[in-house]
Amino acid sequence: LCFDYETAAQAKPKMVFMLLLDRSGSMYGVMDDVKTSANTFLKSLPAAAMCAVSSFSSGFTYHNEHYENCNSGGFKLDDLEAQGSTELYTPLLRAYQSLAQEYFKDSQKAVIIITDGQISPSAPLRQQALAAKQDTLSFTYFLGEKEEASLIGLSDVFLQSTSDIKNNLNQYFD
């Protein structure tokens, strides 16, 4: 009642993203592509969008302390090295829990995963991640191999490395 329709329709939607980067040993041959793809995703997201970046293998690391503007370029991805196993479910669960905070209640939320899909199995962690997903969209971008079985139900969209990232994201945001 405080706003007329025209004013409310022009408000920019709040968008927040978590980018999860696979740095496990199976990604050894494509780590440069992971860094390039991650930077392309970050630069392709809307100017007002906020992002956090985490990489994972046997454990996971945040590359920024707080959510910040996706286009800022301060996510420290140059030192990523491939090693260890692929334990995606814990960082994915943490991403969903982070995006479920009250602070992001009215935001459009998405997790973008860059991986080959070769994930260490853990049925209990997978179930916890599924339960925590709620209204958060998940995009999986495959580099290297493509094993989607562990991500079916968790990922809403699967993209191949042969797809045009910028065009796909622009179509989604349009």
MODELLER restraints for C-alpha pairs under 7 A, 6 or more apart:
rsr = mdl.restraints
at = mdl.atoms
rsr.add(forms.Gaussian(group=physical.xy_distance, feature=features.Distance(at['CA:13:A'], at['CA:107:A']), mean=6.96, stdev=0.5))
rsr.add(forms.Gaussian(group=physical.xy_distance, feature=features.Distance(at['CA:14:A'], at['CA:49:A']), mean=6.74, stdev=0.5))
rsr.add(forms.Gaussian(group=physical.xy_distance, feature=features.Distance(at['CA:14:A'], at['CA:107:A']), mean=4.70, stdev=0.5))
rsr.add(forms.Gaussian(group=physical.xy_distance, feature=features.Distance(at['CA:14:A'], at['CA:108:A']), mean=6.15, stdev=0.5))
rsr.add(forms.Gaussian(group=physical.xy_distance, feature=features.Distance(at['CA:15:A'], at['CA:49:A']), mean=4.84, stdev=0.5))
rsr.add(forms.Gaussian(group=physical.xy_distance, feature=features.Distance(at['CA:15:A'], at['CA:50:A']), mean=6.35, stdev=0.5))
rsr.add(forms.Gaussian(group=physical.xy_distance, feature=features.Distance(at['CA:15:A'], at['CA:107:A']), mean=5.21, stdev=0.5))
rsr.add(forms.Gaussian(group=physical.xy_distance, feature=features.Distance(at['CA:15:A'], at['CA:108:A']), mean=4.66, stdev=0.5))
rsr.add(forms.Gaussian(group=physical.xy_distance, feature=features.Distance(at['CA:15:A'], at['CA:109:A']), mean=5.97, stdev=0.5))
rsr.add(forms.Gaussian(group=physical.xy_distance, feature=features.Distance(at['CA:16:A'], at['CA:49:A']), mean=5.61, stdev=0.5))
rsr.add(forms.Gaussian(group=physical.xy_distance, feature=features.Distance(at['CA:16:A'], at['CA:50:A']), mean=4.70, stdev=0.5))
rsr.add(forms.Gaussian(group=physical.xy_distance, feature=features.Distance(at['CA:16:A'], at['CA:51:A']), mean=5.71, stdev=0.5))
rsr.add(forms.Gaussian(group=physical.xy_distance, feature=features.Distance(at['CA:16:A'], at['CA:107:A']), mean=6.59, stdev=0.5))
rsr.add(forms.Gaussian(group=physical.xy_distance, feature=features.Distance(at['CA:16:A'], at['CA:108:A']), mean=6.30, stdev=0.5))
rsr.add(forms.Gaussian(group=physical.xy_distance, feature=features.Distance(at['CA:16:A'], at['CA:109:A']), mean=5.10, stdev=0.5))
rsr.add(forms.Gaussian(group=physical.xy_distance, feature=features.Distance(at['CA:16:A'], at['CA:110:A']), mean=6.68, stdev=0.5))
rsr.add(forms.Gaussian(group=physical.xy_distance, feature=features.Distance(at['CA:17:A'], at['CA:50:A']), mean=6.25, stdev=0.5))
rsr.add(forms.Gaussian(group=physical.xy_distance, feature=features.Distance(at['CA:17:A'], at['CA:51:A']), mean=4.70, stdev=0.5))
rsr.add(forms.Gaussian(group=physical.xy_distance, feature=features.Distance(at['CA:17:A'], at['CA:52:A']), mean=6.48, stdev=0.5))
rsr.add(forms.Gaussian(group=physical.xy_distance, feature=features.Distance(at['CA:17:A'], at['CA:109:A']), mean=5.82, stdev=0.5))
rsr.add(forms.Gaussian(group=physical.xy_distance, feature=features.Distance(at['CA:17:A'], at['CA:110:A']), mean=4.95, stdev=0.5))
rsr.add(forms.Gaussian(group=physical.xy_distance, feature=features.Distance(at['CA:17:A'], at['CA:111:A']), mean=5.62, stdev=0.5))
rsr.add(forms.Gaussian(group=physical.xy_distance, feature=features.Distance(at['CA:18:A'], at['CA:51:A']), mean=5.65, stdev=0.5))
rsr.add(forms.Gaussian(group=physical.xy_distance, feature=features.Distance(at['CA:18:A'], at['CA:52:A']), mean=4.90, stdev=0.5))
rsr.add(forms.Gaussian(group=physical.xy_distance, feature=features.Distance(at['CA:18:A'], at['CA:53:A']), mean=5.77, stdev=0.5))
rsr.add(forms.Gaussian(group=physical.xy_distance, feature=features.Distance(at['CA:18:A'], at['CA:95:A']), mean=6.41, stdev=0.5))
rsr.add(forms.Gaussian(group=physical.xy_distance, feature=features.Distance(at['CA:18:A'], at['CA:110:A']), mean=6.53, stdev=0.5))
rsr.add(forms.Gaussian(group=physical.xy_distance, feature=features.Distance(at['CA:18:A'], at['CA:111:A']), mean=4.74, stdev=0.5))
rsr.add(forms.Gaussian(group=physical.xy_distance, feature=features.Distance(at['CA:18:A'], at['CA:112:A']), mean=6.23, stdev=0.5))
rsr.add(forms.Gaussian(group=physical.xy_distance, feature=features.Distance(at['CA:19:A'], at['CA:52:A']), mean=6.28, stdev=0.5))
rsr.add(forms.Gaussian(group=physical.xy_distance, feature=features.Distance(at['CA:19:A'], at['CA:53:A']), mean=4.72, stdev=0.5))
rsr.add(forms.Gaussian(group=physical.xy_distance, feature=features.Distance(at['CA:19:A'], at['CA:54:A']), mean=6.22, stdev=0.5))
rsr.add(forms.Gaussian(group=physical.xy_distance, feature=features.Distance(at['CA:19:A'], at['CA:111:A']), mean=5.84, stdev=0.5))
rsr.add(forms.Gaussian(group=physical.xy_distance, feature=features.Distance(at['CA:19:A'], at['CA:112:A']), mean=4.76, stdev=0.5))
rsr.add(forms.Gaussian(group=physical.xy_distance, feature=features.Distance(at['CA:19:A'], at['CA:113:A']), mean=5.98, stdev=0.5))
rsr.add(forms.Gaussian(group=physical.xy_distance, feature=features.Distance(at['CA:20:A'], at['CA:53:A']), mean=6.10, stdev=0.5))
rsr.add(forms.Gaussian(group=physical.xy_distance, feature=features.Distance(at['CA:20:A'], at['CA:54:A']), mean=5.00, stdev=0.5))
rsr.add(forms.Gaussian(group=physical.xy_distance, feature=features.Distance(at['CA:20:A'], at['CA:55:A']), mean=5.46, stdev=0.5))
rsr.add(forms.Gaussian(group=physical.xy_distance, feature=features.Distance(at['CA:20:A'], at['CA:112:A']), mean=6.10, stdev=0.5))
rsr.add(forms.Gaussian(group=physical.xy_distance, feature=features.Distance(at['CA:20:A'], at['CA:113:A']), mean=4.72, stdev=0.5))
rsr.add(forms.Gaussian(group=physical.xy_distance, feature=features.Distance(at['CA:20:A'], at['CA:114:A']), mean=6.28, stdev=0.5))
rsr.add(forms.Gaussian(group=physical.xy_distance, feature=features.Distance(at['CA:21:A'], at['CA:54:A']), mean=6.24, stdev=0.5))
rsr.add(forms.Gaussian(group=physical.xy_distance, feature=features.Distance(at['CA:21:A'], at['CA:55:A']), mean=4.36, stdev=0.5))
rsr.add(forms.Gaussian(group=physical.xy_distance, feature=features.Distance(at['CA:21:A'], at['CA:56:A']), mean=6.16, stdev=0.5))
rsr.add(forms.Gaussian(group=physical.xy_distance, feature=features.Distance(at['CA:21:A'], at['CA:113:A']), mean=6.06, stdev=0.5))
rsr.add(forms.Gaussian(group=physical.xy_distance, feature=features.Distance(at['CA:21:A'], at['CA:114:A']), mean=5.04, stdev=0.5))
rsr.add(forms.Gaussian(group=physical.xy_distance, feature=features.Distance(at['CA:21:A'], at['CA:115:A']), mean=6.58, stdev=0.5))
rsr.add(forms.Gaussian(group=physical.xy_distance, feature=features.Distance(at['CA:22:A'], at['CA:55:A']), mean=5.81, stdev=0.5))
rsr.add(forms.Gaussian(group=physical.xy_distance, feature=features.Distance(at['CA:22:A'], at['CA:56:A']), mean=5.25, stdev=0.5))
rsr.add(forms.Gaussian(group=physical.xy_distance, feature=features.Distance(at['CA:22:A'], at['CA:57:A']), mean=6.30, stdev=0.5))
rsr.add(forms.Gaussian(group=physical.xy_distance, feature=features.Distance(at['CA:22:A'], at['CA:114:A']), mean=5.99, stdev=0.5))
rsr.add(forms.Gaussian(group=physical.xy_distance, feature=features.Distance(at['CA:22:A'], at['CA:115:A']), mean=5.00, stdev=0.5))
rsr.add(forms.Gaussian(group=physical.xy_distance, feature=features.Distance(at['CA:23:A'], at['CA:55:A']), mean=6.28, stdev=0.5))
rsr.add(forms.Gaussian(group=physical.xy_distance, feature=features.Distance(at['CA:23:A'], at['CA:56:A']), mean=5.67, stdev=0.5))
rsr.add(forms.Gaussian(group=physical.xy_distance, feature=features.Distance(at['CA:23:A'], at['CA:57:A']), mean=5.44, stdev=0.5))
rsr.add(forms.Gaussian(group=physical.xy_distance, feature=features.Distance(at['CA:23:A'], at['CA:80:A']), mean=6.79, stdev=0.5))
rsr.add(forms.Gaussian(group=physical.xy_distance, feature=features.Distance(at['CA:23:A'], at['CA:81:A']), mean=6.16, stdev=0.5))
rsr.add(forms.Gaussian(group=physical.xy_distance, feature=features.Distance(at['CA:23:A'], at['CA:82:A']), mean=4.54, stdev=0.5))
rsr.add(forms.Gaussian(group=physical.xy_distance, feature=features.Distance(at['CA:23:A'], at['CA:83:A']), mean=6.39, stdev=0.5))
rsr.add(forms.Gaussian(group=physical.xy_distance, feature=features.Distance(at['CA:24:A'], at['CA:56:A']), mean=6.91, stdev=0.5))
rsr.add(forms.Gaussian(group=physical.xy_distance, feature=features.Distance(at['CA:24:A'], at['CA:57:A']), mean=4.42, stdev=0.5))
rsr.add(forms.Gaussian(group=physical.xy_distance, feature=features.Distance(at['CA:24:A'], at['CA:82:A']), mean=4.89, stdev=0.5))
rsr.add(forms.Gaussian(group=physical.xy_distance, feature=features.Distance(at['CA:24:A'], at['CA:83:A']), mean=4.63, stdev=0.5))
rsr.add(forms.Gaussian(group=physical.xy_distance, feature=features.Distance(at['CA:24:A'], at['CA:84:A']), mean=4.96, stdev=0.5))
rsr.add(forms.Gaussian(group=physical.xy_distance, feature=features.Distance(at['CA:24:A'], at['CA:85:A']), mean=5.28, stdev=0.5))
rsr.add(forms.Gaussian(group=physical.xy_distance, feature=features.Distance(at['CA:24:A'], at['CA:86:A']), mean=5.35, stdev=0.5))
rsr.add(forms.Gaussian(group=physical.xy_distance, feature=features.Distance(at['CA:25:A'], at['CA:82:A']), mean=4.79, stdev=0.5))
rsr.add(forms.Gaussian(group=physical.xy_distance, feature=features.Distance(at['CA:25:A'], at['CA:83:A']), mean=3.95, stdev=0.5))
rsr.add(forms.Gaussian(group=physical.xy_distance, feature=features.Distance(at['CA:25:A'], at['CA:84:A']), mean=5.16, stdev=0.5))
rsr.add(forms.Gaussian(group=physical.xy_distance, feature=features.Distance(at['CA:25:A'], at['CA:85:A']), mean=6.29, stdev=0.5))
rsr.add(forms.Gaussian(group=physical.xy_distance, feature=features.Distance(at['CA:27:A'], at['CA:82:A']), mean=5.84, stdev=0.5))
rsr.add(forms.Gaussian(group=physical.xy_distance, feature=features.Distance(at['CA:27:A'], at['CA:144:A']), mean=6.89, stdev=0.5))
rsr.add(forms.Gaussian(group=physical.xy_distance, feature=features.Distance(at['CA:28:A'], at['CA:82:A']), mean=4.95, stdev=0.5))
rsr.add(forms.Gaussian(group=physical.xy_distance, feature=features.Distance(at['CA:30:A'], at['CA:143:A']), mean=6.85, stdev=0.5))
rsr.add(forms.Gaussian(group=physical.xy_distance, feature=features.Distance(at['CA:30:A'], at['CA:144:A']), mean=6.36, stdev=0.5))
rsr.add(forms.Gaussian(group=physical.xy_distance, feature=features.Distance(at['CA:31:A'], at['CA:81:A']), mean=6.97, stdev=0.5))
rsr.add(forms.Gaussian(group=physical.xy_distance, feature=features.Distance(at['CA:31:A'], at['CA:82:A']), mean=6.75, stdev=0.5))
rsr.add(forms.Gaussian(group=physical.xy_distance, feature=features.Distance(at['CA:34:A'], at['CA:114:A']), mean=6.88, stdev=0.5))
rsr.add(forms.Gaussian(group=physical.xy_distance, feature=features.Distance(at['CA:35:A'], at['CA:77:A']), mean=6.29, stdev=0.5))
rsr.add(forms.Gaussian(group=physical.xy_distance, feature=features.Distance(at['CA:42:A'], at['CA:70:A']), mean=5.18, stdev=0.5))
rsr.add(forms.Gaussian(group=physical.xy_distance, feature=features.Distance(at['CA:42:A'], at['CA:71:A']), mean=5.79, stdev=0.5))
rsr.add(forms.Gaussian(group=physical.xy_distance, feature=features.Distance(at['CA:43:A'], at['CA:70:A']), mean=6.72, stdev=0.5))
rsr.add(forms.Gaussian(group=physical.xy_distance, feature=features.Distance(at['CA:43:A'], at['CA:71:A']), mean=5.02, stdev=0.5))
rsr.add(forms.Gaussian(group=physical.xy_distance, feature=features.Distance(at['CA:44:A'], at['CA:166:A']), mean=5.77, stdev=0.5))
rsr.add(forms.Gaussian(group=physical.xy_distance, feature=features.Distance(at['CA:45:A'], at['CA:70:A']), mean=6.73, stdev=0.5))
rsr.add(forms.Gaussian(group=physical.xy_distance, feature=features.Distance(at['CA:47:A'], at['CA:71:A']), mean=6.46, stdev=0.5))
rsr.add(forms.Gaussian(group=physical.xy_distance, feature=features.Distance(at['CA:48:A'], at['CA:69:A']), mean=6.76, stdev=0.5))
rsr.add(forms.Gaussian(group=physical.xy_distance, feature=features.Distance(at['CA:49:A'], at['CA:69:A']), mean=5.94, stdev=0.5))
rsr.add(forms.Gaussian(group=physical.xy_distance, feature=features.Distance(at['CA:49:A'], at['CA:70:A']), mean=5.90, stdev=0.5))
rsr.add(forms.Gaussian(group=physical.xy_distance, feature=features.Distance(at['CA:50:A'], at['CA:67:A']), mean=5.75, stdev=0.5))
rsr.add(forms.Gaussian(group=physical.xy_distance, feature=features.Distance(at['CA:50:A'], at['CA:68:A']), mean=4.99, stdev=0.5))
rsr.add(forms.Gaussian(group=physical.xy_distance, feature=features.Distance(at['CA:50:A'], at['CA:69:A']), mean=4.50, stdev=0.5))
rsr.add(forms.Gaussian(group=physical.xy_distance, feature=features.Distance(at['CA:50:A'], at['CA:70:A']), mean=5.27, stdev=0.5))
rsr.add(forms.Gaussian(group=physical.xy_distance, feature=features.Distance(at['CA:51:A'], at['CA:67:A']), mean=5.03, stdev=0.5))
rsr.add(forms.Gaussian(group=physical.xy_distance, feature=features.Distance(at['CA:51:A'], at['CA:68:A']), mean=5.36, stdev=0.5))
rsr.add(forms.Gaussian(group=physical.xy_distance, feature=features.Distance(at['CA:51:A'], at['CA:69:A']), mean=6.01, stdev=0.5))
rsr.add(forms.Gaussian(group=physical.xy_distance, feature=features.Distance(at['CA:51:A'], at['CA:70:A']), mean=4.96, stdev=0.5))
rsr.add(forms.Gaussian(group=physical.xy_distance, feature=features.Distance(at['CA:52:A'], at['CA:64:A']), mean=6.27, stdev=0.5))
rsr.add(forms.Gaussian(group=physical.xy_distance, feature=features.Distance(at['CA:52:A'], at['CA:66:A']), mean=6.70, stdev=0.5))
rsr.add(forms.Gaussian(group=physical.xy_distance, feature=features.Distance(at['CA:52:A'], at['CA:67:A']), mean=4.83, stdev=0.5))
rsr.add(forms.Gaussian(group=physical.xy_distance, feature=features.Distance(at['CA:52:A'], at['CA:68:A']), mean=6.67, stdev=0.5))
rsr.add(forms.Gaussian(group=physical.xy_distance, feature=features.Distance(at['CA:53:A'], at['CA:62:A']), mean=5.89, stdev=0.5))
rsr.add(forms.Gaussian(group=physical.xy_distance, feature=features.Distance(at['CA:53:A'], at['CA:63:A']), mean=5.38, stdev=0.5))
rsr.add(forms.Gaussian(group=physical.xy_distance, feature=features.Distance(at['CA:53:A'], at['CA:64:A']), mean=6.46, stdev=0.5))
rsr.add(forms.Gaussian(group=physical.xy_distance, feature=features.Distance(at['CA:53:A'], at['CA:75:A']), mean=6.78, stdev=0.5))
rsr.add(forms.Gaussian(group=physical.xy_distance, feature=features.Distance(at['CA:54:A'], at['CA:60:A']), mean=6.63, stdev=0.5))
rsr.add(forms.Gaussian(group=physical.xy_distance, feature=features.Distance(at['CA:54:A'], at['CA:61:A']), mean=5.36, stdev=0.5))
rsr.add(forms.Gaussian(group=physical.xy_distance, feature=features.Distance(at['CA:54:A'], at['CA:62:A']), mean=4.23, stdev=0.5))
rsr.add(forms.Gaussian(group=physical.xy_distance, feature=features.Distance(at['CA:54:A'], at['CA:63:A']), mean=5.60, stdev=0.5))
rsr.add(forms.Gaussian(group=physical.xy_distance, feature=features.Distance(at['CA:55:A'], at['CA:61:A']), mean=5.43, stdev=0.5))
rsr.add(forms.Gaussian(group=physical.xy_distance, feature=features.Distance(at['CA:55:A'], at['CA:62:A']), mean=6.64, stdev=0.5))
rsr.add(forms.Gaussian(group=physical.xy_distance, feature=features.Distance(at['CA:56:A'], at['CA:87:A']), mean=6.85, stdev=0.5))
rsr.add(forms.Gaussian(group=physical.xy_distance, feature=features.Distance(at['CA:56:A'], at['CA:88:A']), mean=6.65, stdev=0.5))
rsr.add(forms.Gaussian(group=physical.xy_distance, feature=features.Distance(at['CA:57:A'], at['CA:83:A']), mean=6.86, stdev=0.5))
rsr.add(forms.Gaussian(group=physical.xy_distance, feature=features.Distance(at['CA:57:A'], at['CA:84:A']), mean=5.50, stdev=0.5))
rsr.add(forms.Gaussian(group=physical.xy_distance, feature=features.Distance(at['CA:57:A'], at['CA:85:A']), mean=5.27, stdev=0.5))
rsr.add(forms.Gaussian(group=physical.xy_distance, feature=features.Distance(at['CA:57:A'], at['CA:86:A']), mean=4.60, stdev=0.5))
rsr.add(forms.Gaussian(group=physical.xy_distance, feature=features.Distance(at['CA:57:A'], at['CA:87:A']), mean=5.60, stdev=0.5))
rsr.add(forms.Gaussian(group=physical.xy_distance, feature=features.Distance(at['CA:58:A'], at['CA:84:A']), mean=5.42, stdev=0.5))
rsr.add(forms.Gaussian(group=physical.xy_distance, feature=features.Distance(at['CA:58:A'], at['CA:85:A']), mean=5.06, stdev=0.5))
rsr.add(forms.Gaussian(group=physical.xy_distance, feature=features.Distance(at['CA:58:A'], at['CA:86:A']), mean=5.91, stdev=0.5))
rsr.add(forms.Gaussian(group=physical.xy_distance, feature=features.Distance(at['CA:58:A'], at['CA:87:A']), mean=5.54, stdev=0.5))
rsr.add(forms.Gaussian(group=physical.xy_distance, feature=features.Distance(at['CA:59:A'], at['CA:87:A']), mean=6.81, stdev=0.5))
rsr.add(forms.Gaussian(group=physical.xy_distance, feature=features.Distance(at['CA:60:A'], at['CA:91:A']), mean=6.38, stdev=0.5))
rsr.add(forms.Gaussian(group=physical.xy_distance, feature=features.Distance(at['CA:63:A'], at['CA:75:A']), mean=5.42, stdev=0.5))
rsr.add(forms.Gaussian(group=physical.xy_distance, feature=features.Distance(at['CA:63:A'], at['CA:76:A']), mean=6.10, stdev=0.5))
rsr.add(forms.Gaussian(group=physical.xy_distance, feature=features.Distance(at['CA:64:A'], at['CA:75:A']), mean=5.88, stdev=0.5))
rsr.add(forms.Gaussian(group=physical.xy_distance, feature=features.Distance(at['CA:86:A'], at['CA:118:A']), mean=6.66, stdev=0.5))
rsr.add(forms.Gaussian(group=physical.xy_distance, feature=features.Distance(at['CA:86:A'], at['CA:119:A']), mean=4.96, stdev=0.5))
rsr.add(forms.Gaussian(group=physical.xy_distance, feature=features.Distance(at['CA:86:A'], at['CA:120:A']), mean=5.55, stdev=0.5))
rsr.add(forms.Gaussian(group=physical.xy_distance, feature=features.Distance(at['CA:87:A'], at['CA:119:A']), mean=6.02, stdev=0.5))
rsr.add(forms.Gaussian(group=physical.xy_distance, feature=features.Distance(at['CA:87:A'], at['CA:120:A']), mean=5.49, stdev=0.5))
rsr.add(forms.Gaussian(group=physical.xy_distance, feature=features.Distance(at['CA:88:A'], at['CA:119:A']), mean=6.46, stdev=0.5))
rsr.add(forms.Gaussian(group=physical.xy_distance, feature=features.Distance(at['CA:89:A'], at['CA:125:A']), mean=5.79, stdev=0.5))
rsr.add(forms.Gaussian(group=physical.xy_distance, feature=features.Distance(at['CA:89:A'], at['CA:126:A']), mean=5.85, stdev=0.5))
rsr.add(forms.Gaussian(group=physical.xy_distance, feature=features.Distance(at['CA:89:A'], at['CA:129:A']), mean=6.52, stdev=0.5))
rsr.add(forms.Gaussian(group=physical.xy_distance, feature=features.Distance(at['CA:90:A'], at['CA:125:A']), mean=6.72, stdev=0.5))
rsr.add(forms.Gaussian(group=physical.xy_distance, feature=features.Distance(at['CA:92:A'], at['CA:129:A']), mean=6.53, stdev=0.5))
rsr.add(forms.Gaussian(group=physical.xy_distance, feature=features.Distance(at['CA:93:A'], at['CA:128:A']), mean=6.85, stdev=0.5))
rsr.add(forms.Gaussian(group=physical.xy_distance, feature=features.Distance(at['CA:93:A'], at['CA:129:A']), mean=4.57, stdev=0.5))
rsr.add(forms.Gaussian(group=physical.xy_distance, feature=features.Distance(at['CA:93:A'], at['CA:132:A']), mean=6.61, stdev=0.5))
rsr.add(forms.Gaussian(group=physical.xy_distance, feature=features.Distance(at['CA:96:A'], at['CA:132:A']), mean=5.75, stdev=0.5))
rsr.add(forms.Gaussian(group=physical.xy_distance, feature=features.Distance(at['CA:96:A'], at['CA:133:A']), mean=5.44, stdev=0.5))
rsr.add(forms.Gaussian(group=physical.xy_distance, feature=features.Distance(at['CA:97:A'], at['CA:132:A']), mean=6.33, stdev=0.5))
rsr.add(forms.Gaussian(group=physical.xy_distance, feature=features.Distance(at['CA:99:A'], at['CA:109:A']), mean=6.75, stdev=0.5))
rsr.add(forms.Gaussian(group=physical.xy_distance, feature=features.Distance(at['CA:109:A'], at['CA:136:A']), mean=5.08, stdev=0.5))
rsr.add(forms.Gaussian(group=physical.xy_distance, feature=features.Distance(at['CA:109:A'], at['CA:137:A']), mean=6.29, stdev=0.5))
rsr.add(forms.Gaussian(group=physical.xy_distance, feature=features.Distance(at['CA:110:A'], at['CA:136:A']), mean=5.24, stdev=0.5))
rsr.add(forms.Gaussian(group=physical.xy_distance, feature=features.Distance(at['CA:110:A'], at['CA:137:A']), mean=4.49, stdev=0.5))
rsr.add(forms.Gaussian(group=physical.xy_distance, feature=features.Distance(at['CA:110:A'], at['CA:138:A']), mean=5.46, stdev=0.5))
rsr.add(forms.Gaussian(group=physical.xy_distance, feature=features.Distance(at['CA:111:A'], at['CA:137:A']), mean=6.25, stdev=0.5))
rsr.add(forms.Gaussian(group=physical.xy_distance, feature=features.Distance(at['CA:111:A'], at['CA:138:A']), mean=4.66, stdev=0.5))
rsr.add(forms.Gaussian(group=physical.xy_distance, feature=features.Distance(at['CA:111:A'], at['CA:139:A']), mean=6.24, stdev=0.5))
rsr.add(forms.Gaussian(group=physical.xy_distance, feature=features.Distance(at['CA:112:A'], at['CA:138:A']), mean=5.82, stdev=0.5))
rsr.add(forms.Gaussian(group=physical.xy_distance, feature=features.Distance(at['CA:112:A'], at['CA:139:A']), mean=4.77, stdev=0.5))
rsr.add(forms.Gaussian(group=physical.xy_distance, feature=features.Distance(at['CA:112:A'], at['CA:140:A']), mean=5.93, stdev=0.5))
rsr.add(forms.Gaussian(group=physical.xy_distance, feature=features.Distance(at['CA:113:A'], at['CA:139:A']), mean=6.12, stdev=0.5))
rsr.add(forms.Gaussian(group=physical.xy_distance, feature=features.Distance(at['CA:113:A'], at['CA:140:A']), mean=4.70, stdev=0.5))
rsr.add(forms.Gaussian(group=physical.xy_distance, feature=features.Distance(at['CA:113:A'], at['CA:141:A']), mean=6.02, stdev=0.5))
rsr.add(forms.Gaussian(group=physical.xy_distance, feature=features.Distance(at['CA:114:A'], at['CA:140:A']), mean=5.99, stdev=0.5))
rsr.add(forms.Gaussian(group=physical.xy_distance, feature=features.Distance(at['CA:114:A'], at['CA:141:A']), mean=4.82, stdev=0.5))
rsr.add(forms.Gaussian(group=physical.xy_distance, feature=features.Distance(at['CA:114:A'], at['CA:142:A']), mean=5.97, stdev=0.5))
rsr.add(forms.Gaussian(group=physical.xy_distance, feature=features.Distance(at['CA:114:A'], at['CA:143:A']), mean=6.93, stdev=0.5))
rsr.add(forms.Gaussian(group=physical.xy_distance, feature=features.Distance(at['CA:115:A'], at['CA:141:A']), mean=6.43, stdev=0.5))
rsr.add(forms.Gaussian(group=physical.xy_distance, feature=features.Distance(at['CA:115:A'], at['CA:142:A']), mean=5.26, stdev=0.5))
rsr.add(forms.Gaussian(group=physical.xy_distance, feature=features.Distance(at['CA:115:A'], at['CA:143:A']), mean=5.89, stdev=0.5))
rsr.add(forms.Gaussian(group=physical.xy_distance, feature=features.Distance(at['CA:116:A'], at['CA:142:A']), mean=5.14, stdev=0.5))
rsr.add(forms.Gaussian(group=physical.xy_distance, feature=features.Distance(at['CA:116:A'], at['CA:143:A']), mean=5.29, stdev=0.5))
rsr.add(forms.Gaussian(group=physical.xy_distance, feature=features.Distance(at['CA:116:A'], at['CA:144:A']), mean=5.53, stdev=0.5))
rsr.add(forms.Gaussian(group=physical.xy_distance, feature=features.Distance(at['CA:116:A'], at['CA:145:A']), mean=4.89, stdev=0.5))
rsr.add(forms.Gaussian(group=physical.xy_distance, feature=features.Distance(at['CA:116:A'], at['CA:146:A']), mean=5.12, stdev=0.5))
rsr.add(forms.Gaussian(group=physical.xy_distance, feature=features.Distance(at['CA:116:A'], at['CA:147:A']), mean=6.31, stdev=0.5))
rsr.add(forms.Gaussian(group=physical.xy_distance, feature=features.Distance(at['CA:117:A'], at['CA:146:A']), mean=5.81, stdev=0.5))
rsr.add(forms.Gaussian(group=physical.xy_distance, feature=features.Distance(at['CA:117:A'], at['CA:147:A']), mean=4.51, stdev=0.5))
rsr.add(forms.Gaussian(group=physical.xy_distance, feature=features.Distance(at['CA:117:A'], at['CA:148:A']), mean=5.62, stdev=0.5))
rsr.add(forms.Gaussian(group=physical.xy_distance, feature=features.Distance(at['CA:117:A'], at['CA:150:A']), mean=6.96, stdev=0.5))
rsr.add(forms.Gaussian(group=physical.xy_distance, feature=features.Distance(at['CA:118:A'], at['CA:147:A']), mean=5.94, stdev=0.5))
rsr.add(forms.Gaussian(group=physical.xy_distance, feature=features.Distance(at['CA:119:A'], at['CA:150:A']), mean=6.71, stdev=0.5))
rsr.add(forms.Gaussian(group=physical.xy_distance, feature=features.Distance(at['CA:130:A'], at['CA:154:A']), mean=6.18, stdev=0.5))
rsr.add(forms.Gaussian(group=physical.xy_distance, feature=features.Distance(at['CA:137:A'], at['CA:156:A']), mean=6.20, stdev=0.5))
rsr.add(forms.Gaussian(group=physical.xy_distance, feature=features.Distance(at['CA:138:A'], at['CA:154:A']), mean=6.84, stdev=0.5))
rsr.add(forms.Gaussian(group=physical.xy_distance, feature=features.Distance(at['CA:138:A'], at['CA:155:A']), mean=4.71, stdev=0.5))
rsr.add(forms.Gaussian(group=physical.xy_distance, feature=features.Distance(at['CA:138:A'], at['CA:156:A']), mean=5.25, stdev=0.5))
rsr.add(forms.Gaussian(group=physical.xy_distance, feature=features.Distance(at['CA:138:A'], at['CA:157:A']), mean=6.67, stdev=0.5))
rsr.add(forms.Gaussian(group=physical.xy_distance, feature=features.Distance(at['CA:139:A'], at['CA:155:A']), mean=5.64, stdev=0.5))
rsr.add(forms.Gaussian(group=physical.xy_distance, feature=features.Distance(at['CA:139:A'], at['CA:156:A']), mean=5.94, stdev=0.5))
rsr.add(forms.Gaussian(group=physical.xy_distance, feature=features.Distance(at['CA:139:A'], at['CA:157:A']), mean=4.86, stdev=0.5))
rsr.add(forms.Gaussian(group=physical.xy_distance, feature=features.Distance(at['CA:139:A'], at['CA:158:A']), mean=6.03, stdev=0.5))
rsr.add(forms.Gaussian(group=physical.xy_distance, feature=features.Distance(at['CA:140:A'], at['CA:155:A']), mean=6.18, stdev=0.5))
rsr.add(forms.Gaussian(group=physical.xy_distance, feature=features.Distance(at['CA:140:A'], at['CA:157:A']), mean=6.23, stdev=0.5))
rsr.add(forms.Gaussian(group=physical.xy_distance, feature=features.Distance(at['CA:140:A'], at['CA:158:A']), mean=4.90, stdev=0.5))
rsr.add(forms.Gaussian(group=physical.xy_distance, feature=features.Distance(at['CA:140:A'], at['CA:159:A']), mean=6.05, stdev=0.5))
rsr.add(forms.Gaussian(group=physical.xy_distance, feature=features.Distance(at['CA:141:A'], at['CA:158:A']), mean=6.05, stdev=0.5))
rsr.add(forms.Gaussian(group=physical.xy_distance, feature=features.Distance(at['CA:141:A'], at['CA:159:A']), mean=4.65, stdev=0.5))
rsr.add(forms.Gaussian(group=physical.xy_distance, feature=features.Distance(at['CA:141:A'], at['CA:160:A']), mean=5.81, stdev=0.5))
rsr.add(forms.Gaussian(group=physical.xy_distance, feature=features.Distance(at['CA:141:A'], at['CA:161:A']), mean=6.75, stdev=0.5))
rsr.add(forms.Gaussian(group=physical.xy_distance, feature=features.Distance(at['CA:142:A'], at['CA:159:A']), mean=6.24, stdev=0.5))
rsr.add(forms.Gaussian(group=physical.xy_distance, feature=features.Distance(at['CA:142:A'], at['CA:160:A']), mean=5.14, stdev=0.5))
rsr.add(forms.Gaussian(group=physical.xy_distance, feature=features.Distance(at['CA:142:A'], at['CA:161:A']), mean=5.79, stdev=0.5))
rsr.add(forms.Gaussian(group=physical.xy_distance, feature=features.Distance(at['CA:143:A'], at['CA:161:A']), mean=5.48, stdev=0.5))
